[in-house]
Amino acid sequence: MSNNTCPKCNTENPARYHSNDGCKVCARRAALVFYYQAVAMGLPTTPGRARLLKSKTYVTKNPCGRFGHVGIKSIGGKCPKCKRSETSRQKALRLGHTWYKVSLPCKNGHMAFKNVYSGACSECVNTTPREKLGIKKRIETVKCKRGHSGPRYVSNGACIQCVREYDAARRK
C-alpha cells in the first residue's frame, strides 16, 4: 500500500475533499448505500416528492460536494449538515480576525496562515516580490546618497524625494 492509498477503500490516489481531506470514493459509496436504504424505507428522493410528504429534506445518490456528507439535501438543494459546520475562514471572519489557520498547504506547499479577505498565504506574501503584489513604494531606513530617508520606488529603488527634486529642476 502506498502513501496515497485510502485506508478504508484501498483506492490509489483518490480525489479528496479540500475542506476535510476526506476520500471522495468512500463518500460516494456511503451515499449510495444510504440512498438505497432510504428508498427501501420510502423516504423522498426528489424535491417534489419531499414537498408532497411535507419534508424539508430529500435523499440523493451523491454526497455533499463540500465535506462529503451522506447524500441528504434540503429542498433548496443545499446540504443541511454544511449549514451547521463552519469553516476556519468563516469562524475567523465571525470573530473579526484577519488571518486563519489552514488544513491544507497552499500551491507553494506552505502550511501558513491565510488572509480571510484575499486568501493569500502569509508565507507567500512575505516571500513574493512587492512588484507582483502591486506595491509601488517601500519605506527605506537607509538614507539615499543625498540624505533622504523617505520612501523609495519598488521598481527601481529610486528615492522618491530625489526624483521629485530632479523633475522640479528639469522643469525650470
C-alpha positions in Angstrom: 0.0 0.0 0.0 1.4 3.4 -1.0 1.2 6.6 1.0 -1.6 7.9 -1.3 -3.9 5.0 -0.8 -7.1 5.4 1.1 -7.1 3.1 4.2 -10.8 2.5 4.0 -11.4 1.6 0.3 -7.8 0.9 -0.8 -8.2 3.2 -3.8 -4.8 4.6 -5.0 -4.6 8.4 -5.3 -8.3 9.0 -4.7 -9.8 12.5 -5.2 -10.1 14.3 -1.8 -12.3 17.0 -0.4 -10.4 20.2 0.0 -12.1 21.1 3.3 -11.6 18.0 5.3 -9.2 15.8 3.2 -11.9 13.0 3.0 -11.8 10.4 0.3 -14.4 11.1 -2.4 -14.7 7.4 -3.3 -15.6 6.4 0.3 -18.1 9.3 0.5 -19.8 8.2 -2.8 -20.1 4.6 -1.7 -21.6 5.7 1.7 -24.1 8.0 -0.1 -25.2 5.2 -2.4 -25.7 2.7 0.5 -27.6 5.4 2.4 -29.7 6.2 -0.8 -30.8 2.6 -1.3 -31.6 2.2 2.3 -33.7 5.4 2.2 -35.5 4.1 -0.9 -36.4 0.9 0.8 -37.8 2.9 3.8 -39.8 5.1 1.5 -38.0 8.4 2.1 -38.3 11.1 -0.5 -35.6 11.1 -3.3 -36.6 14.2 -5.2 -37.5 17.8 -4.1 -41.0 17.3 -5.5 -41.6 14.1 -3.5 -40.2 15.8 -0.4 -42.8 18.7 -0.8 -45.6 16.1 -1.2 -44.6 14.4 2.0 -44.1 17.8 3.7 -40.4 17.0 4.4 -37.7 19.7 4.4 -35.1 17.3 3.0 -34.6 14.5 0.4 -32.0 11.8 -0.3 -29.7 11.8 -3.3 -27.1 9.3 -4.6 -24.4 11.9 -4.5 -22.6 13.0 -1.3 -22.3 16.7 -0.3 -19.7 18.4 -2.6 -18.1 20.4 0.2 -17.4 17.9 3.0 -18.7 14.6 1.6 -21.7 14.3 4.0 -24.1 11.5 3.2 -26.5 12.5 0.3 -29.2 14.5 2.2 -30.2 17.8 0.7 -32.7 20.4 1.7 -35.4 21.3 -0.8 -33.3 24.3 -1.8 -30.6 21.9 -2.9 -28.1 22.6 -0.1 -26.6 20.1 2.4 -28.2 20.7 5.8 -25.1 19.5 7.7 -22.9 22.1 5.9 -25.2 24.8 7.2 -24.2 23.8 10.7 -20.5 23.3 10.1 -18.4 26.4 10.0 -15.0 26.6 8.2 -12.0 28.1 9.9 -12.2 31.1 7.5 -15.9 31.7 8.4 -15.1 31.4 12.1 -12.2 33.9 11.7 -14.5 36.3 9.8 -17.2 36.0 12.5 -14.6 36.7 15.2 -13.1 39.7 13.3 -9.7 38.1 12.7 -7.6 38.9 9.7 -5.8 35.6 9.4 -6.9 32.0 9.8 -5.2 28.6 10.1 -5.4 26.2 7.1 -5.7 22.5 7.0 -4.0 22.0 3.6 -0.9 23.6 2.2 -1.0 26.5 -0.4 0.0 26.0 -4.0 3.7 26.5 -2.9 3.5 24.0 -0.1 3.3 26.4 2.8 1.3 25.4 5.9 0.9 29.0 7.0 -2.0 31.3 7.9 -4.2 32.7 5.1 -5.8 36.1 4.9 -9.6 35.9 5.3 -10.2 38.6 2.6 -7.7 37.8 -0.1 -6.9 34.1 0.6 -3.2 34.9 0.3 -0.8 32.7 2.2 1.2 34.6 4.8 4.5 32.9 3.7 3.8 33.6 0.0 3.1 37.3 0.8 6.3 37.6 2.7 8.4 36.0 0.0 6.7 37.4 -3.1 8.4 40.4 -4.6 6.5 43.6 -3.9 6.1 44.4 -7.6 4.0 41.3 -8.1 1.7 42.3 -5.2 1.1 45.7 -6.8 3.0 47.7 -4.1 4.7 50.7 -5.7 6.5 52.2 -2.8 8.6 51.0 0.2 10.0 52.6 3.2 13.8 52.5 3.4 15.6 53.1 6.7 19.0 53.6 5.0 19.4 57.2 3.7 20.0 57.8 0.0 23.2 59.5 -1.3 21.5 62.9 -0.9 20.5 62.2 2.7 16.8 61.4 2.3 15.3 58.6 4.4 11.8 58.6 3.0 10.0 56.1 0.7 11.5 54.6 -2.4 10.0 53.1 -5.6 9.9 49.3 -5.6 10.5 49.0 -9.3 13.9 50.7 -9.4 14.8 51.6 -5.8 14.9 55.3 -6.5 14.4 57.8 -3.7 11.0 59.5 -4.3 12.3 62.8 -2.9 15.3 62.8 -5.2 13.1 62.0 -8.2 10.8 65.0 -7.3 13.8 67.3 -6.9 15.2 66.1 -10.2 11.8 66.6 -12.0 11.4 70.1 -10.5 15.0 71.1 -11.6 14.3 69.9 -15.1 11.1 72.0 -15.4 12.9 75.2 -14.5 
